[in-house]
Amino acid sequence: MAATVSPIAETVPTEILESIFSYSTYEDVLHSIQNVCSRWRQVSQSSRVWKHLEYCPKMDTGCKQIVEMLKVSPKLQNLILKKECDDSVLQAITDNCAELKKLKMIRQQYFDFNFMKDLQEQCTKIEYLSIGGKVLENLDMCKAVGKFTNLKVLIVTGLVAAFDSISLRPLAEHCKKLEHFEFRSIMFEMCDLRNLLYMRKETLTTLGIYCCSESGECVLPAVSVCKLKSLSLFAYWRCDRDVNKIKHFGQLKTLKALTIEDLPYEESDLIRKIFENENMSQLKKLSLYNSCYFDDNVTDAIFKNCPMLQTLTLERCRNMTDDSLKILCNFEELTSLTISSNDIINSGFLHLQDMHHLECLRIANCCRLSKKGFECIANLSKLRELKLWRQDLAEFPWNSIPCHMKYLRCLGIYDCKNVDMCAIEKLKRHLPALSVSCQESEQCDFRRDFRWDHWY
């Protein structure tokens, strides 16, 4: 029996229906909404609706089923493939997805030059492309990528062979709209990078890159030619430990977000000097990973020189203690905090209660945290997102959350001990809007689950 639509629904303006449908899932639009009536079907096919829809097949979805879905989705604009797919899926993309603007594939996904050529010719509207670096070892493939004239975001997620290099020349010669460029575990020639940055200096705002070229030359002087808002420096340990390199951070005058991985300095004074320049005062996001010699003095330097911070990530900064949390509670704009340190104890978490604007908290490897510290966390009334990684949750006060954390919408539990699943199920009944993700160690990836995917 066909579904009926009330007269009131028939009179709803098209713009309102488009807005409502845009909040639906890809599956809802495809299998439900467009089958209600001819008008809803027509409205559901508008570009405004599909702009917000995203098809991300589940891991257990077969390639044949993905192909069938793509065949009935000519308006699809956003496709994310989290599993390696066969040639039939790749063929279905180029045959059926002419409106595609975002394509994101895992780094293990291999494809040949013919697919890239067909993708460039058939899916000319692509603005966002995330692919594995292995396919770019071939110069012809690099040239094919360079021919995506509407490309704004290019993310290359790593090579199979460590420290292999790719050619950046095609991207410099073409891709005139490129705004976000990120490539991990990939080397490059310094002259190619300088040329790319100079040619894209008016458009490029986000860059994720190895801190050194293939020859070991620091990238910071070359990067300063662009008006970057966001910079990620990977494998900073590859730079020598010459303190003179630190002065180049002072040339980044437009930066709003900074990520540094693997700081090699064995003296906290050298790490502190990175933040002791006037340009750091405009930072809103700061992420530091794997800095073994990060201590409370560095935290103090960040507070004094980066007063506008809204998001702060300190992962594996092992020497920070309770005093760091005491310092951090003085940030007036901080809404998101990620910490990972064995030296922080319960008393340190008491200071979290002074962070009145905190909405997102991620905690990892704070093994000395117990009941008293967890109670402090459960009293954060404005928290909307809480993620816990490698914690012993035997003393976590789950019953306190509905009373004190009424705005909590996202709870992530990764590789934790003594998780009370009955208490979590009860919690979900009290907070029906709460989304819970609970994963074991073999399913959990700290970098995937705790870091922002991308700033674009």
N, C-alpha and C positions, 0 to 999 in steps of 0.2 A: 504493500500500500504506500503510495507516494506521500511524502510529508507535505503538510499544508502550512502556509505562511499567513499570519494574521494581517488584517488590513493596516494595522499600525506599522508593522514591519515593512509593508509595501510602500508606505509614504516616507520612510526614513531617507533623507538626502544621500546621494551617492557618496559625497565626501565623508559623511559620518560612517557609512558602511565600510568604506575603504580604511578608515582609521581603526575601526573595530577589528576588521579582518587582519590588519597588519600585526595585531597582537596574538593572532592564532599561530599554531604550528604549521609547518609545511604539510604534515600528514592530515591535519584537520581541514585545511583548505582543499587539498586534493581529493580526499575521500568523503568529506561531509558537506562543507559549505557550498561547494559548487554544484552539489547534487540536490540542493533544497528547492530551487526554482530557477527559471531562466534568467531572471534579473540578478539574483545572487551569483549565478555562474558568470554572468557578464562582468559584474563588479569585481569578482574574485580574480579575474584575469588582468586587472589593471596593473600597470608597472608600479604604481604607488604601493600596492599591496605586496607585490613580489620583491620589492626593494628590501623589505625587512625579513622575508622568509629565508630560511637556511635549511638545506638538506644535508644532514650528517648521518649517514647510515650507521646503525649499530654494528658492533664488531662481529656479531653472529649473522649479519645479513649477507646472503650469498650474492655473488657477482651477477647471476641471472636476474635476481630480484632488483638489484640496483639498476641494471639495464632497462628493465620494464618501467621502473619509476622515472627514469630519465626520458624515456620515449613519450611519456604523457606530461612532461614538464617543459614545454617550449619557452615559458616565461621565466624559468629558473635563473636567478642572478647570483646566488651564493651556494657553493658546493664545497663540502669538507669531507675528505676521504681519510679516515683514521686507520685504514687497513690497506695492505697491498692488494691491488686489483689486477685482473688480467686484461688482455688486449680488448676484449669485448666491451668492457666499461669505458676504456679510453676512446674506442670508436664511437660509442653512444654519446659521449660528451661532445665530440666534434660534429656528430650528425644531428644532434637535437638541441643543443644549448647555445644558440646564437646570441642570446641575451646575457650570457654569463659575464659577470663582472668580478667575482671573487672565486678563485680556485686554490684550494689548499690541500696538498698531498703530503704524506709522510715521506721522510728522507729515503726510505728503502724502496719507494716506488720508482721503478726504472721504466723509461720509455725511449724510443728511438727518435731519430731526426724527423721521420715522416709524421709522427704524432705532433711534435712541436710545430712543424710547418703547417699541418692541418689546423691545429689549434689557433695559430696566429692568423690564418686566412679565414677560418669559419667563426671564430669567437673574437671578433675585432674590438669588442667593448671591454675586454678584461682590463681591470684597474689594479687588482690585487692578485699576485701570483706567489705561492709558497711551494718550493720544490727542493728535492735533494740535490746536493752539489755534484754528485757523481756524474750526472748527465751534462754538466757544464765543463767537463774536462775537454770536451771536443770544441774547437773554435767555431765550427759551423753551428753548433747548438747555441753557443753564446750569441752568435749573430742573429739566430732565429729569435731568441729572447729579446734582443735589442730592437726587433721590429714591431713589438707591441707598442704602438704609438700612444695608447691611452694609459699605459702602465704608470701607476702612482706608487705602488708598494711592491717591492721585490724582496723576498725572504729566501735565502739559500741556507738549508738546515744542516749542512755538513757533508764531508766527503767520506767515502769508504777508506781511502788511503789517507792517513793523517798527514797534514801539512802539504798536500798537493796544492797547486795554484791554478787559478783560472785567469782568463783575459778579461779585463774590464773595459777594453777599448770600444767594443760594440755598444755598451751601455752609455759611454761618453758621447759617442757619435749620434745615438738615437735617444729613445726614452726621455724626451724633453720635459715630460711632466713628472718625472720621478721625485717623490717626496720622502719616501721611507725606503732605506736600503739596509738590509741586515744580512751578514754572512758569517756563520760560525765555522771554525775549524778549517778555514780556507785561507791560503796564502795568496799573495799578489805582489806585483812589482810596483815599487814606489812611484815610478814615473807614470804608470797607468792610473794609480789612485789620484795623484795630483791632477792629472788631466781630467778625470771624471769629476772630481770635486770642483774644479774650476769651471767646467762646462755646466754643472748643475748647481752652482752656488746660489742662484736665485730661487730655486725650487726646493732643494733638499733641506728638510727640517729634522729628520730622524736618521741616525746612522748607528749601526751595530757592527763592530769591526775588530779584528785582531789589533792589538796595540802596536805591533811592529810589522814591517814588511818582510818579504822573503829574505832580504839582506840584513834584517835586524834594525832597520831605521825606524825611529819613533814616528807615529802618525800624527801626533798632536799639532805640530806646526802646519802640516798640510790641511788638517781638519778645520783650523781656525779661519780659513778663507770662506767657509759657509756660515750662514746665519742659523746654526743648529739650535733647535729647541730641546732635543734629546740626543744623548750620546751614550753608547754602551761600549766599553773597552773590555774585550775578552783576553784571557791568558796574559794578564799584565806581567806575570813572572818572566815572560820572554824578553821584556825590556831589561837592560842592565840596571843596577841599583844606584846609578848615578843620581844624586839629589838634584842636579841641574835639570833633569827631565821634568821635575815637578813644576818648575816655573812656567811651563807651557800651558798648564791649566788656567793660568791667569789671562790667556788670550781668548778663552771661550766666553765671549761677552754676552751672548744671547741665550745661554743654556738655562733650561727650566728643569730638566731631568738628567741625572747622571748615574750610570751603573759602572762599577769597576769590579772585575773578577780577579781573584788570586793576587792580591797585593803582596809583593815579596819582601817589603822592608822589614828588617828585624828590629828596628827602633821605632817606637810609637811617635817620636818627634817628627820623623820623616813623613809618616802618614798624616799627622796633624797639619803639616805645612801645605798639603794639598788644598785644605779648606781655608787657609789663611790668606785669601785674596778677596778683593771687593766684589768680584763677579759671582762668588758663591752665595751672596746675599739674596739672589733672585731664585735660587733653587727651590722647587716645590716637591720634587721626588728625588730621593737618594737611596741607592742600593749598593751595599758592599758585601761581597761574598768571599769566603775563605781568606780572611785576614787574621792570621794567628796572633799577630802582635798588636792588634787593636785593643786598646784599654780605655779606662774611664777618662783619661786625659784627652783622647781623641773625641770621645763623646762630648766633652766640654767644649772642644774647639768647634765641633759641628753646631752645637747650640749657640755659641757666640757669633758664628759667621754665617749660619744658614737659618735665620729666624723665621723664614716663610715656609718652612717644610710642612707639607701636608701628608706625605707618605715617606716612611723610613723603614728600610729593610737592612737588618744587621744579622747576616747568616754566617755561622761558624766564626764569629768574632769572639774567640774563646776567653780572652782576658778581661772582658767587661764584667762588672760585678753589680751589686745592688745600687752602688752609687750612680751608675749609668742611668738606671731607671729613675732615680731621684732627679737627675738632671733633665731627663726627657719629659718629665711631667710638667716642665716649665714652658714647653712649646705650646703656644696658644692656638696654632692652626692645625696641629697634628690630628688626623682622622684615621690613619692606617699605620700599624706598627707590626713588624715582623722581627722576632728576636730568637737567637739560638746561642746559648752559652751555658756551660756546666757550672759556672761560678755564681749564677744568680740563684738566690734561695727565697724562701717564703716572704721574708721581710721586704725584699725588693719589690715584690708584687703588690705590697700595700700601697706603693706610690702610684700604681696604675689607677687607683680610685680618684686620683687628682687630675687625671686626664679626662676632662669633662666632655671633650668633643670626639673622643675615640669611638669609631664606628666599626673598624676592622682590626682584629687581633689574630696574629698567627704566631704560634709558639712551637719550637722544635728543640728536642734534645736538652731541655731544662730538667735534668734527671733529679735534681734536689727539690723539685716542686712537689708539695704534698697538700694535705687537706686545707691548711690555713691559706696557702697561696691560691688554691683553686677557689676558695670562698671569695677571695678578693676579685677574682675574674668573674665569678657568677654575679657580683654586685654591680657590674658595669652596665648600667641601665640603658645606655644609648647604643650598645653594640648591636650591629646588624649581621656581622660575619665573624665566626670563631672557627679557627682551624688548629688542630692539635696533631703534632707529628712526633712519634716515638716518645710518648709519655706513659707513665703508669697511672691509670685513671681509677684505681681501686677506691680512692677517697674523693672522687669528684662529686660535688653536691648537685646531681641532676635535678632533684626536686626543687631547687632554688631558682632554676632558670625561668619557669613560667611566671614566677612572682616578680623577679627583678629584671629579666631580660625580655620584656614583652615585644621588643622590636627585632629580635633575632630572626633572621630569614635564611641564613646559610650556616650549617654546622658540618665541618669536615673532620673526620677522625682517621688518621693514617698510621698504620703500623704501631698501634698503641696496645698496651697490655691491660688486662682486666677491664675490658669494656662491658658495661652492663646493658645488654641489648634490650632487656625488658624495660629498663628505665628510659631508654631512648624511644622505644615504641610508645610508652606512656607520654613522653615529652611531645612526640609528634601529634598525639591526640589533643593535647592541651594547646599546641601551637600549629594549627592546620596549615598555615602559610610557610612553615619551616621546611627547607630542603636539607636532607641529611645525606652525606656521602661517607660511607664507612668502608675502608679498604685495608686488606692485609698487605704484608711486606712485599710479596711478589707482584702486587698490582700497583704499588705506590711508587711514585717518582717525585722526590722533593721539588725538583726544579719545575716540573709540570704543574704540581698542585699548589705550590706556594708562591710562585712568581707570576707576575703579569705576563700574559702571552705576548702581547705587543702593545705599544702605546698608540698605535694608529686606530 
